[in-house]
């Protein structure tokens, strides 16, 4: 029992748990729709595409969260413009903006020597050093995401399963798609300080994907994903404290590991069930 309680006697660990949990909740709520719609590549592109915005914001001396959000919105607008102006697939537009924004970020960083020391924390997070402002930002993002997924639930559902019918019913699927992308951007921007831009994708995809193995209804998937995400943060911090590992990577890796454990147990249970049915037959 001491092994479980000891890390959380320290204030910075408790702050990390709170910040990580808020990040996991925001990512899990919108990440559920990312998994349902098969938009993992989009989520990955947005998570990496904020890098030039972070770099520019750092250079001119403004909050890097502002730069990251502007960069994410530019990607959202750019992807929609490519899709409208050409007959190329959505993945092509995402790939072009993904590579372009990432390349721009690397170019900016390569020209700014003083920035390289802070690059690691932006890419991989600094959950053990989160500030009050970071926690407040994540709390606002989590609440806003929760309200938005409730308000847009019917639109997102129609968009995910029958966008053509949604259009005929006047549900404006294109607007719903843009709203969904914006929520993904908000979750990523609010969470990158905690787990970093490279690892936030793990929280965005792994908990909802695990929930999809266990439940079918969307609200149940969201609730299950949030629980799995928060559990990943808790377990990841325990591992970090006792084994001195990188906190952000450990938390994201724990979320992915839980997915494969659940998948293995599920497959084992299905095989045992089939064997039992055959024996009875």
C-alpha positions, 0 to 999 in steps of 0.5 A: 500500500505504501508503494501506491501512496508514497508518490502522492505525498508530494505536491508536484506529483499531485499537480502532475496527476491533476494536470495529466487527468485533465489532459486525459479527459479532454483528449478522451472525450474528443478522441472517441469521435476520432476513433469512431470516424477513423481520423487517427492520421488527422489527430497525429497531423494536428499534434505535430503541426503545432510545432511552428506555432510554438516556435514562433510564439517562443521567439516573439515572446508570447504564450506558446499555447497561443502559437500552438492554437493558431498553428492548429487552426491554420492546419484545420483551415488548410486541410479544408481548403485543399479538400474543397479546391481539389479532387484529392482525398482527405488523407492527401490534404492532411499529409501535405499540411502535416509535412509542410507544418512539421518542416516549417517548425524544424526550419524555424528551430534550426535558425534559433539556437536558444530555442533548442534547450526548450524543444525537449519539453515541448516535444515530450512534455514536462508534467512534473513541472506544470504551473497553475496557469497550465492546470487552469488552461487544461481545466477550461479545455476539459470543461469546454470539450465536455460541453461541446461534445454534449451539444454537438452529439447529434451532429457528430453522430450523424456525421460519423455514420451517415453524412449524406443523410445528415446533409439532406436533413439540414444538419450541416455536416461540413460545419460539424466536421470543422467543429470536431477538428477545432475540438481536437486542436483545443485538446492537443493545445491544452495537453501538449505542456503535460505530455508533449506534442509527440506524445499527446497523440497517445492519450487522444487515441489509446483510451478511446480505442481501448473503450471501443473494445469494451463498449458500443454506445458512444456515451459509454465509450467516452466515460470508459475512455476517460476512466482509462485515460486517468488510470493511465496517468495514475499508473504512469506516475507510479512507474515514473516515481519508482523507476525514474522514467520519463513521465510524459512518455511513461503515461502515454506508453501506459495508455497504449499498453492498456489497449494491448492488454485489454485486446489480449484478454478480450481475444482470450475470452472469445477463444475460450467462449468458442471452445466452450460452445463447441464442447457443448455442441 
